[in-house]
């Protein structure tokens, strides 16, 4: 009898690049790839945050020569030439995950700081476009590989004082579907994760602790979620990114991971 599919080793030995991997969801995604035996390189904006994250990952995965699977570097996604150069140095890779975000766009539309919002679009939207352009022009991602980008639930359920932030995330959703076609000739799958509110257990290591006000807000937000587990962790969100890396028959898809918040 022929052996059955080996799901647990599908990512073993793969090379994954996590842009924004030095904190938050990106750091959780890096942990997930390492758990599956992949080589992980994180790209962050701050040298300090990258060093701290690499040290943390090396401590978390000391066995099975895991320390040799972990590396990191800095770049600026707002600078197309810099991020392209960084990716070319790492090529070829099997998966690129983009979780980089500068800050949330929130506030009354009458007080909208358009210049600031344009800068934030540069990180979350145009940065993801720049990476896609590099993939399309160069042999950066191996055929059969994946590029997974990150959106947000405001794209699907508007809230007061969040019109611009919602529009940004809606643009990312459309980008994922369009790129799935544009990168098909490279045999690179493109999907997007839409995370809800999330808590990172590692915020403090990057000197970004949760304030009492933020903690109270997250507790309230998670109290009535259908999953019954409160607000999700970065580990919960990382599951979706791993799925997209493994799902060879999936492209142009949006995965909502929000504890059921959009049902309420």
Secondary structure, 3 states (H helix, E strand, C coil): CCCCCCHHHCCCCCEEEEECCCCHHHHHHHHHHHHCCCEEEEEECCHHHHHHHHHHHHHHCCCCCHHHHEEEEECCCCCHHHHHHHHHHHCCEEEEEECCCCCCCCCCHHHCCHHHHHHHHHHHHHHHHHHHHHHHHCCCEEEEEEEEEECCHHHCCCCCCCHHHHHHHHHHHHHHHHHHHHCHHHCCEEEEEEECCEECCCHHHHCCCCCHHHHHHHHHHHHCCCCCCCCEEHHHHHHHHHHHHHCCCCCCCEEEECCCHHHC
